[in-house]
Amino acid sequence: MKMKNIIYVAVLIFLTACGTSANKLSLLSPGMSKESVVDTLGMPESVSAQGGNEVFIYTLSNSWNSPLWNEKYFVYFSNGKVVRYGK
């Protein structure tokens, strides 16, 4: 019984980790604050500036089982709020 619970927790943790994939971009929306984006996607891999906007850069997976499908995604902010996001 104890081993079954351990396996259940391990699977749950694994599935939760998969939730950090590119699918989480659907939770973003224009007007979100930087703090909300970090709460949703985690800390960005890097931050840059482009055309007066601050840009958070993330490498996210499009596949739950293969890191080969990782792609760069960008979240653009103006005045601390999301103005656009995507590849």
Backbone hydrogen bonds in HBPLUS format (Angstrom, degrees):
<---DONOR---> <-ACCEPTOR-->    atom                        ^
c    i                          cat <-CA-CA->   ^        H-A-AA   ^      H-
h    n   atom  resd res      DA  || num        DHA   H-A  angle D-A-AA Bond
n    s   type  num  typ     dist DA aas  dist angle  dist       angle   num
A0005-ASN N   A0001-MET O   3.15 MM   4  6.48 150.3  2.24 145.2 152.2     1
A0006-ILE N   A0002-LYS O   3.07 MM   4  6.40 153.3  2.14 147.5 154.9     2
A0007-ILE N   A0003-MET O   2.97 MM   4  6.23 160.4  2.01 151.5 156.0     3
A0008-TYR N   A0004-LYS O   2.96 MM   4  6.15 156.9  2.02 143.7 150.5     4
A0009-VAL N   A0005-ASN O   2.97 MM   4  6.19 160.7  2.01 149.9 154.1     5
A0010-ALA N   A0006-ILE O   2.97 MM   4  6.18 159.1  2.01 148.1 154.1     6
A0011-VAL N   A0007-ILE O   2.95 MM   4  6.18 160.4  1.98 154.0 158.5     7
A0012-LEU N   A0008-TYR O   2.98 MM   4  6.17 158.3  2.03 147.2 153.6     8
A0013-ILE N   A0009-VAL O   2.91 MM   4  6.15 157.7  1.96 151.9 157.3     9
A0014-PHE N   A0010-ALA O   3.00 MM   4  6.20 158.7  2.04 145.8 151.8    10
A0015-LEU N   A0011-VAL O   2.91 MM   4  6.15 163.2  1.94 154.4 158.2    11
A0016-THR N   A0012-LEU O   2.97 MM   4  6.12 150.2  2.06 144.0 152.4    12
A0017-ALA N   A0013-ILE O   2.97 MM   4  6.20 153.8  2.04 148.0 154.8    13
A0018-CYS N   A0014-PHE O   3.13 MM   4  6.46 143.0  2.27 142.0 151.8    14
A0019-GLY N   A0016-THR O   2.97 MM   3  5.14 142.2  2.12 101.3 112.8    15
A0020-THR N   A0017-ALA O   3.17 MM   3  5.78 165.5  2.19 116.7 119.1    16
A0021-SER N   A0018-CYS O   3.25 MM   3  5.92 141.2  2.41 122.5 123.4    17
A0024-LYS N   A0021-SER O   3.08 MM   3  6.04 166.2  2.10 126.8 129.5    18
A0022-ALA N   A0061-SER O   2.87 MM  39  5.63 169.2  1.89 146.4 147.5    19
A0025-LEU N   A0022-ALA O   2.99 MM   3  5.62 162.4  2.02 118.2 123.8    20
A0026-SER N   A0023-ASN O   3.20 MM   3  5.96 158.0  2.25 117.5 122.1    21
A0027-LEU N   A0024-LYS O   2.93 MM   3  5.46 161.2  1.96 115.3 121.6    22
A0028-LEU N   A0025-LEU O   2.99 MM   3  5.43 163.4  2.02 114.4 119.8    23
A0032-MET N   A0029-SER O   3.20 MM   3  5.99 156.8  2.26 144.4 145.1    24
A0031-GLY N   A0082-VAL O   2.79 MM  51  4.92 161.6  1.83 132.3 137.9    25
A0082-VAL N   A0032-MET O   2.81 MM  50  5.27 152.9  1.89 146.6 155.9    26
A0037-VAL N   A0033-SER O   3.09 MM   4  6.45 152.9  2.17 147.8 155.2    27
A0038-VAL N   A0034-LYS O   2.94 MM   4  6.24 162.6  1.98 156.1 160.3    28
A0039-ASP N   A0035-GLU O   2.91 MM   4  6.14 152.7  1.99 143.9 152.1    29
A0040-THR N   A0036-SER O   2.99 MM   4  6.17 141.0  2.15 138.8 148.9    30
A0040-THR N   A0037-VAL O   3.07 MM   3  5.03 122.4  2.42  93.1 107.9    31
A0041-LEU N   A0037-VAL O   2.74 MM   4  5.89 176.0  1.74 166.9 166.8    32
A0042-GLY N   A0038-VAL O   2.72 MM   4  4.44 138.1  1.89 121.5 131.3    33
A0045-GLU N   A0057-ILE O   2.76 MM  12  5.66 136.5  1.95 154.2 168.2    34
A0046-SER N   A0057-ILE O   3.34 MM  11  5.25 151.9  2.42 135.4 139.5    35
A0057-ILE N   A0046-SER O   2.86 MM  11  5.25 164.6  1.88 161.8 158.0    36
A0048-SER N   A0055-VAL O   2.86 MM   7  5.12 157.4  1.92 144.6 152.3    37
A0055-VAL N   A0048-SER O   2.71 MM   7  5.12 164.1  1.73 153.7 151.9    38
A0050-GLN N   A0053-ASN O   2.81 MM   3  5.22 159.0  1.85 150.2 157.2    39
A0053-ASN N   A0050-GLN O   2.94 MM   3  5.22 161.7  1.97 115.5 121.1    40
A0054-GLU N   A0077-PHE O   3.07 MM  23  5.12 146.0  2.18 139.8 145.6    41
A0077-PHE N   A0054-GLU O   2.77 MM  23  5.12 158.0  1.81 159.6 165.0    42
A0056-PHE N   A0075-VAL O   2.87 MM  19  5.10 161.9  1.90 150.3 152.8    43
A0075-VAL N   A0056-PHE O   2.92 MM  19  5.10 155.6  1.98 148.6 154.9    44
A0058-TYR N   A0073-TYR O   2.90 MM  15  5.17 170.3  1.91 156.5 159.2    45
A0073-TYR N   A0058-TYR O   2.75 MM  15  5.17 157.1  1.80 155.9 160.6    46
A0060-LEU N   A0071-GLU O   2.92 MM  11  5.60 153.0  1.99 166.8 160.9    47
A0071-GLU N   A0060-LEU O   2.88 MM  11  5.60 158.9  1.93 154.4 158.1    48
A0069-TRP N   A0066-SER O   3.33 MM   3  6.11 174.5  2.33 119.6 121.2    49
A0070-ASN N   A0067-PRO O   3.22 MM   3  5.52 152.8  2.30 117.4 115.8    50
A0074-PHE N   A0086-GLY O   2.69 MM  12  5.42 170.7  1.70 156.7 158.8    51
A0086-GLY N   A0074-PHE O   2.90 MM  12  5.42 147.5  2.01 149.6 158.9    52
A0076-TYR N   A0084-ARG O   2.83 MM   8  5.34 168.7  1.84 158.8 162.2    53
A0083-VAL N   A0076-TYR O   2.82 MM   7  5.72 164.4  1.84 151.4 152.9    54
A0078-SER N   A0081-LYS O   2.90 MM   3  5.45 154.5  1.97 152.3 154.9    55
A0081-LYS N   A0078-SER O   3.14 MM   3  5.45 163.2  2.17 111.4 116.7    56
